[in-house]
């Protein structure tokens, strides 16, 4: 018998005098709304009316309502895959929530997000989230953002017990603690992470005690007692608002449904005895009893009308969703990037005025300082980037000017502070997340790819994450396998990200300034080999637009398209070739996403040959992309196939002789250019052109003398009939269908009818059992009436297939 359920029997610590009648009734009304909404959503899911699958909040209503009753609309909450209750408790309109579950245009995200990706800026819902622990850092960042802007609003993160074993929880909680971030961390401990018992996943199942590791308060609360949750949260919220830092609240609660619709409630990882015990602790039943017995509120005159009113609200939401419109397919490409992509300042013509010679690091530092002076809400997160000035001295003197509150020294927790940078950027304090080396971006890849890049699209344009991820990129002085990577083609593959690879101090400064005014997350990859270089940088305001390549040297015989440190090597090669009578046009791409294929194509129209020189690897890289783009838009201009010259496909070795052998250098560029002019283009050295050790040699299949006849279709199983989904039926009434649910299950077999043909049934009464590969699913009567059986025992039924009908009468 779970100790957590028994512990919940204790009397609430919330004293009666703390609550007035209106507040109590409002709490009850909100809890009833959450429950009735979820039961209607559950029915819609089981009927196959909704796409996707649901994680319902039934049984946990007291936690969301008790927490959110303390919050303002201007406070932000982040949520989980089980987030319908949080959305409603924070104030989302049930109609737009239900419409989103139906994937409709009138939904809160226009059908782009659905059940696990709900956003509503108007009520402070940062988003529910399909990734465990991902939203915790966002709430931390939202709280820091509010503090930066001089407000006492806070962030609140809801997450489950499974998240406490995830790095996202530990990194974000530690960062929140050291920053005294105005945030409340609410762990809804429902004992199971999917199907894994908490006690099996950690040797310390008392989650509130984990707060001590981070030097913050931790308190456990009966999550099924709304007044106790409200009281404890009230103290935590006040602490956060007055600047005393975060609190971890462990709300001990329980879901009385499966992990998701289609997951059996009992029989696999839970017992009926356990579920029954928790049903006795149902938060709404207990609160209703307490309202009448302890607070003297009348059930008939006060509570029953609330039930009636909420039933109407929930039914209205359901009908609204059913009658809402499907999103227009023509809008599918909207909200991937900001429109327009570039800020207006970046598109103004260059002044052509005075320049000054500056080093790379000085130029970018000046750009950062100018933007931080212009916008007092810009923050900078990084390891050692504060008073120390950064690993490369790339933030030197910024701490002295802007202070520790804006130049934030972070723990070594890339996922944690990048998530916080995202949350801050999305709520008004644009933030640079300095990850030091390009290789380290993978530590924060989930926040970059799954959160930042998708935020605008998932939220249907309501939210965006204009953060800058800044890293030192590429090989320099035998840095070895973990500090030398480029990787930018990987990030360019992700819709929603902008990827910059500058080649000179002026462009590095200009792209950084543009990134700090743009609307999208920007990956700023700065070649480490160029940090010591100097160049002419315009004096005064200087921004460089995304997606606009630069012709670094004009030519007529051959185009070289490249980026980063290889631009300088290409220019050296072009000078050598010019002395030999070959005029090379060198194009500096500057950004990899967006990629300026138009400028490259126009150059090919003049030179008729293209060599792509790239520091990243060839496989699925910039060379392949540009080559195919020229096939598509400039094929008639080509006098030879597009050639590619890339870093060899292997990890970066430490030994200088080995590293030199795999990197692109001026001699290799010269050889590739001459080969292309002579009709012998270089071929990238990667796995496709080498035999795989131990693999059999490919054999050409002999051509058949005659075309083989198509095999006959498989015969139906002799002992099992098959029921199709959506077949015409003659009997009118409420259909009984194979429930939708688990995405891994497509069909099930009827193993038993609990009622006979023609029997009278009541709503919710067991009528049949269907066996899937995972479990036996109980089918309940959808309405009162007479049962007509349309598919017999042994029939295999497709998900959503009709098996019977309940007719009135």
N, C-alpha and C positions, 0 to 999 in steps of 0.2 A: 504494500500500500504506500503510495508516494507521501513522503514526509511533507513535501511542498503543499499538497492539498490539505493535510491536517493542520499545518501551520497557518493556512489561510482562514481557519475557523475562529481565530482569536478575534476579539472585539476590536473594531477600528480604533486607532489612536486619535482620530479626528473628533474633537469635542463638538457636541451639539450646538453650542453657542456660536460656532464659527460660520454658520450657514443660515441664510434667510430662506424663506419659503420660495421666492421666485428663482433663486439660484438652484435650489434643489429640484424644482420642477424642470428647469432648463437642462440640468444634467440628465434627468430621466428621459426627457424628450429626445435629446441627442443620442443617448444609448439605444433607445427604441428605433430611431432612424437607422442607425448603423446595422442593427440586427435585421430589420425588415428589408432594407435595401439588399443585404447580402443574401437573404433567403430568396428574394425574387431573382437576383442575379444567378444564384445557384440553379434555380428552375430553368432560366433561359439557357444556361450553359448545357444543362442535361438534355434539353430539347434540340440542341444544335443550332440555336438562334444566334449565338455569338461565335466569332472566330477565336482561335487560340484556346488557352485554358486558364483556369482561375485558381488563385490561392486566397481562400476566404478567411475572414477575420472573426468568424462566429466563435464566441466564447471569450474574446479578449477586449470587448467594447469598453470596459471600465478604464483600461489603461489609456487609450487614445483620448477619450473624453476627459478624463481627469487631468491629463497633461495639458491638452490644448485649451482647456477652460482658463488657464492662466496666461494665455498668449494673446498678443495683438495681431492684427492683420499684417503689420509691418515686421513681425518676427518671422523668421524662415524655419520651416521644418524640412528635413529629408526623411525618406521613408524606405520601405523594402518592397520585395515582390508581393507581400501581403499588405497592400497599402490602401485599399478602398476605405477602410475605417479611418485611417489617418487623414485622408483627403476630406472626408465628410466632417470629421471632428474639427478640422482647420477652417471649414466654412465653404467648401466647394458645393456648388449647386448640384443636387442629385440628378437633375435632368442631363446636364452636360457630362457628368460622370458616367451615367448609364449609357449615354450615346457613344462615349468613347469606348466602353466595353463592347458595344456593337460595331465598332469600327466606322462610325458615321462622321460625316462632315461637321455636324453640329457638336461633336464631342469636344472635350476640353483641349485636345490636341489634333482635332480634325481627322481622327482615325489613324494618325501616324504612330501613336504611342501604345495605346491599349492598356490593358490591366496593369502591367508592370512598369509603365512609363507615363505616369500622370503628372502634369504640370499645370499650375494655375498661379501666375504671378500676382493676380489681384488679391488672393487670400494668403499669400506667402507660402505656397506649396512649391518648394524647389524641385521636388520630383520624387516619385516612387522609383524603385531601382531594381533591375533584374540581376545585379551583381552583388553578392554578399559583401557587406562592409563598405561598399563603395561610397555611400552617401555620408559617412561619418566625417570624412575630411571636408566635404562640401559645407556641412553645417559649421564646422570649425572656421572655415574661411569666411562664411557669411557673417559669423559673429565678429571676427577680426575686421571685416569690411565695415560693419556698422560702427565699430569703435573708431576706426580711422576717419569716418565721416562725421564723427562727433555726436552720434546717436547712441541711446542705451538699448536699442533693439538687440535681440539675441538670436542665436541659432539653436535648434533642437534636432538631434539625430535620433530617430527610432531605428533599432536593429534587433535581430534575434539572437538567441543564445549561441547559434552556430557561428556568428560573427566574432565571438570573443576568442576564437582560435585562429583568426585570420590576421595576417600582417596589417591589413588596413585598419583594424581596430587598434592594435598596439601602437602603430606609428601615429595615427591621428590623435589618439588619447594622450600620448606622451607630448606631442607637439602642442595640443591644447593646454596641457598642464604647464609647460614651460613658458607659454605665451600668456598665461592667465586669460585664455580666450573666453569671451562671454557666450558660453555654450552649455547646454544640458544634454547629457548622453543618456538615453533611455534604452536599456536592454529589456526587451520583452522575452523573458525566460519561459517558454512554453514546453520545456523539457526535451524537445527533439529538434535536431537540425535535419530537415527532411525526415529520415527514419532513424537517425543515429541518436541514441540517448545521450544526454549531456554527460552523465556519469561515465560513459564509455569514451568520451572525447577529451576529458580533462580530469586530472587528479584533484582539482579544486573546483567543485561545482558551485561554490558560493561566489557568484559573479561579483557581487558588491565588494567583496574583500579584495578583488584585483585592483581596485582604485588606489590602494595603498602603494602599489608599485610605482605609481605616477605622482604620488604626493597630493592627491586630490581626495575630497570626501566621496565615500561610497555608501549607499544606503539601500537596503532591501525593503520592499514594500509588497503588501498583498495586492497584486495586480488586478484582482477581481473585486476590490473594494474601491469604488470610485472616489469616495470621500478621503480615504487614506492616500490614494494616488494624488488627488488634488492638493492635499495639505503638504505632502512631502515635496511635490513639484513646486508649489508656491514658494517654499523656502529656497529651493535650488534656483528658481528664476530670479528671485530677489538678489541672491548672491551673485549671479551672473551680471545682472543689470548694474550693480554697484561696483563692479570691477574686481570682485574677489576670485573670479575664475570658475572653472567647470565643476560639475558634480556628475557622478555616475549613479544612476538610479537603476536598480534591478527590480523590475516589476514581475513578480512570480504569478504567472497566469497559465492558460491552457487553451489550445484550440480543440473544440469538440467535433471538428471535421477532419478530413484527411489533409495531408500536406497540400494537395491540390485536388480539384475535382477529378475523380477517377481513381484516386488513391484510397484503398479501403480504410475505414475508420478503425477497425479492429482486425485482429487475426494474423497480422504480419509482425508488427513491432509493438503493438499495444494490446492490452487485454480489455475485455468488456467491463471487468470490475474497476479498472482504473478510470475508464471513461465515465462510468456511472457515478463514481465518487466525485469527479469534477462537475458532472451535471448537477449534483446537489449544491455545488458552489457557483451555479450560474450567476453572473454578475447582475443581470437585470432582475431576475427573480429575487435575489437577496436585497437589492436596493429597493425594489418595490415594497417588499415586506418591511424593510426598515422605515421607509417613508410613512407607512400607515401605523406601524407599531410604536416607533420611537418619536417621529416628528408630527404625528397627528394629522397627516394628510389623508383625505378621504379618497378611497379608490374609485368610487362610483362617480363622484362629482369632479374630481381633479385628475385622476390618472386615466380612467377609461376614455374621456374625451381626447386626451393626448394620443392614446393608441389609435383612436378612430382618425384623428387628423393625420398622423404619420402614415397610416395605411393609405390614405388618399394621396399624400405626397409621394410615397413610394410607387404606387400604381401609376400616378401621373408621369413619373420618371420613366417607368417601363414603357408606357405607351408612347411617350415622346421619342424614346430610342427606337422603338419599332417603326415609327412613322418617319424617322429622320432619313436624310438622303445619303446615298453613297458618295464618297469623295470623287470629284471629277478626275478621271485618269490623266487629263491634260495638265493637272497640277502636280503630278508626281515628282517633277524635278525642282519644285520650289523649296526654298529654305535649306538648301544644302550649304550655300555660302551667303554671306551678306550681299545685298543688291543695292548699290553697286559694290563691287569687291574692294575697290580702293577708296580710301578717304579722299575727299575733295582736294585737300592740301597736296596730296601726292601727285595729282594730275595737273597741277599748275606748271607752266613752262619754267624751265630752269632759268635763273636770273642771268647766268653767264658773267657774274661779277668776279670779285677778287677771290683768290684761293690762298690757303696756307698749307705748308707741308706739315703733316702730322703722322704720327705712328698709328697703326691700326687700333691699339688699345686706347690711346688718347682720344681718337676720333669717336669711337663708340661710347667711351665714358662721357664725352661732351654731349653726345646725343641723348644718353640716358639722363644726364643732369638737366639738360634743357627741358626734356619732357616732364621730369619730376617737379621742376619749378612751375611749369605750365599747369600741370594737373596735380594738386596736392594729395590726391587719393591714390596715386600710383605707389605700389609696394614692390619690394625686391626680396625674394626668398632664396637662400642658398647656403651651402655649407662653407663657412669661413669667408663669406663675402661681405661681412660687416666690417668691424674694426680692422681685421687682418687685411682686407682689400682683395681677397680672392686668391685662388691657387696661382693664377697667371698675373696677379696684380691688375685684374681687369675691372675691379670695382674700387680701386684705390681712391681715397679721399671722399667717396660718396657718403660713407658713414659719418664722417666729420661734418658734412653739410646737412644731411637729412636725418641723422640720428637712428637709434636702435629701433624705434617704432616703425620706421619705414624700410630701413636696410636691415632686414631680419635675418640674424644668424640662426640657422636651423640645425636640428639633429641630422645625423646621417640616416635619413628616412625619406627617400625620393618619392615613394608612393604617397606618404602622409602629407608632405608639404606641397606636392604637386596637386593633390586633391584639394587642399586648402587654397592654393592659388586659383584653382578653377572656381571654387565657391566664392572667393573674394571677387574675382573678375566678373562673375555673372551677376553680382549684386552691388556693383558700383565702384569697386576698388581694383582696377586693372593691375595685374601682378605678373612680374617676371619670375619664373621658376628656373633657377640656375642649377642645372644637373651636372655641371663640370665637364664630363666627357660624354661623347655621343653614345658610347657603349652603355652608359648608365641609364639612358632613356628607357631601356627595357625594364628596369626596376619600376618605372612609373607608367609602363605601356598601357595598362588597363585604364588609368585615368585619362591618358591622352587619346587613345583610340576609341574606347567604349563609352567614355563620358564626354570629354571636351569636343571631340569631332562630331559626335552625334547630337549634342544638346540642342542646337538650333532646329534640326530636322525633327527630332523626337517631340519637341515641344511645339511644333507647328509655327516656329518663328517667335514664340513668346520669350524664349530665353536664348542667350548666347554666351560663349565663354571666351572673351577676347584676351586670353592670357598669352604670354610669350614664353616658350620653352627655349632657353638659351644653353648651348653646349659648345665646347671645343671639339672640333671634328678632324679626323684624318690622321695620317701617319706623320710622325715627327720624332726624330732621334731615338729610334729603337724603343718605342714605348711598349711594345709587346702586344700580345693578343687581346688584352682587355682594355686597352687605352688608345687604340689606333683606328677604330672603325669609322666608316662614313655612313652607310646605311640609308641614305636619304631616299633611294627608290622605294624602300619599304614604307616609309611615312607618306611618300607621294601617292601611294596606292590607296590611301584612306580618304574617302570623300569627307570634306569638311575641314581638312587641314591645309594650311599654306606652308610651303617648305622653301626656305631661302638659303642659298649658298653663295655669299658674296666673294669677290676676288680682290678687293682693294679697299683702303680705308674709307674713301668717300661713299662707296656703295654700302659698306658695312654700317656706317652711321646712318645713311639715308634709309636703308631698309629697317633698321631698328626703330627709327622715329616713325616710319609708316606703320610698323607693327604695333606701336604703342598708341596708334589712333584708329586702327582698323577694327572690324567687328568680328573677326574670326580668330581661333587659336592659330598661332604662328610658331613654326619650328625655325629657330634661328641657329643654323649650323655654321660656325665660324672656323675656318681651317686654322688649326694651331700653328702650322708651318708658316703662316703669314702674320702672326702676332707681332713679330719684330720688324715687319716691313713698314715703309713710309710711303706716303703719296700725297698728292694735292687734294685738299678737301675744301669745298666752297665755304666761304665765310657767311655766317648768317643761316637763315632757315634753309634746310636742305632735306628733302624727302625723295625717296626713289620708289616708283610704283611697282606693285607686284605684276608679274606676267609680261614685263617689257624687257626684252633682251637688249644688250648693248653691242654695237659693232665696234670691237676694240681695235680692229685694223681692217681697212678695206682691201679687197683683192679681186682677181678675175679668173684664176685658174683652179682654185680649190677652196672649199669652205671647211673650216674646223669649228665645230660647235663644242663648247666645253664650259666648265664652271670651277669656282674655287681656286685652289692653288695651281691647277693645271692651266688656267688662263695664262699665267706668266710663262710657263714652259712652252705653251703653244706659240706665244709671241716670240720667244727666243727661236723656236724652230722656224717660224715664218721669216724672221730676219735672215737666217742662214739660207733658206730656200730662195729668198729674193735675190741673194747674191748669185744664185744659180739660174736666175731667170724665171722662177716659179713664184707667182704672186698669190699669196694665201690670204683669204678673208677669215678673220678670227671673230667668232661670236661668243660673247660672254652671256650665258643664259641667265645668270643672277638668281632666278627662282626656278625650282624644279616643278613646283606646283603652285600657281599655274605655269605651264610650259609654253613658251612663246614659239610655237611651231610656225607661225606666219612669217616671223623675221627670218627663220632658218630657210623656209621655202623660198622667200624672196631672194635670199642669197644664192640658193641653189639655182634659181632662175638666171643668175649672172655667171656663176662659176661652173655649173653642171656636174659638180662632184661634191660629195660630203663625207667627211671623216668626223666621227664622234669620238672625242677623247674624254674619258670619265674615270674618276678615282674610285667610284663604287664598282661592284662586280657586274659582270655582263648579264647573268641570268635575270630575266625580267627587268632589265635595267633601262637607263636613259638611252643608251645606244639603240636597243631594240625598239623602244618607243619612237624615237626620232626616225629611225629607218623605216618603220611601217608608216609613220605619218607622211614621209616623203613619197612612199609608194602610193598613198591615197590622194595626195594633193599636188605632188610635183613630179609624178612619174615621167611625164613627157620631157621634163627638163634634165633628167639624169642621163649622163653619158656612161655611167658605170654604177654598179651596185653600191649602196651606202656601206661604208666600212666602219668598224668599231674597234677601238683600242681601250681596254679596261685594265684595271688592276687584276692580277691573276687571282683566281677563285680559291683562296685558302686563308686561314687565319694569319694575322700579321706575325711573322717570326721576330724574335729578339735580335738575333745575330745580324749585324749590319750587312754582311754580304748576302744573306738570304733575303733580307728585307728589300735591298736594292734590286734583287733578281725578280721580285714579284710586283714591284711598283712601276707605274708609268714614269718615264723620264724623257728628256729632250731627244735623246738618241732614238728612242722607240717611236716618238712622234715623227721624227724625220724619216725613219725607215717606213712607217705606215703611210706617210704622205707620198713618198716617192713610189711605193708599191702601188698605191691607188692610181697615181698618174700613169704608171706603166701597166695598169690592168691587173695587178696582183694585190687585191685587198687583203689586209690581215684578217685572220680568223681568231676569235676569242678562244682562250684556253680554258675550257670548263668541261664538265662531265659529259656533255652531249657529244663531244668530239673525241672521247677516249673510251676504250673498251672497259667495261666494269669487270674487275677481277672476279673470276669464277663464274661469270654469266655465260650461258651458251651463246654461240654466234647466231645472229639473225639469219633465218633461212627464208628464201622467197617461196611462197606457196605456189604449187603448180596450178595453172589455169584449168578449170573444169572443162570437159569436152562439151557438156551441155549444162544449162542452168538447172540447179537442183530445185526440186519441188519444195514448196514451203511445208514445214511440218504441220500435221493436223493439230487443231486446237485441243488442249487437254480436256479429257472427259470429266464431268462433275463427279464428286465423290459419291460412290454408290449408296453409302449409308446415311449421308447427310445432305439434305436439301440446302440450297443457298438462297437467302433473301436479299433482294436488291434494295438499295436505298432510294426512296422516292417513287416506288411503283404505285400505279394508280390503285386506289382502294374504293370499294363500293359503299362501305358503312360510314355514315357521318358521325362525328363526335370528336372527343379529345384523343388524339393519337397517343399510343404508347410506343416509345422508340428505344433502341439501344443507345444508352447515354454516351454523350461525348465526354472526353476527359483526357486521359493519359495519351500524350502524343505518340508514344511508342506502340500503342495498340490500335489496330485498324478494324478488328472484328471480334465477335464472340459467339459462343454456342449456347442456345437455350438448353439449360439442363433440368429445369423444373418449372412448371406452372403451379403456383400456390393457390390459385383460384381456377375454377372451371368455367368453360364457355357458358355464358348466360348468367353467371353469378352477379349479384349486386355487390359493389365495392364502394368504399369510402376514400376520400383523398388521403394520400399517404399510406394506405394499406398495402402490404406486400402482395404483389400479384405474380412475380416471376423471378427467377434467378438465371443470370447469364454468366458463363465461365469464359474468362479471357486468359491469355498467357500468364497473367500476373495474379489474378484473384477471381473470386466469384462476386459478381455485382448484383445487388438486390434492386429490383425494379418495383417502384411504387406506383400506385394508381394516381394519375394526375388530376382526377376529378371524381365526383360522385356519379354513380350511374350503373349501367349494365355492361359487363365485360364481353367483348367479342374477341376470341383468339384467332389471329390471322396467320401465325407461324407456329408450327408444332415443335415439341421437344425434339432436340437433335438438329434443328435448323441452325446454320451458321449465318449470322446477321452482321452486315457491315455497320460500322460506327454511324449512328444516326438512322439506321434502318428501322422501318415500322414493323412491329410485331403484333399489335392489337389495337383496339380502340375502346374507349369508354363512352357509351351513348347515354344521353339523358333518359330518365325514366326508370 
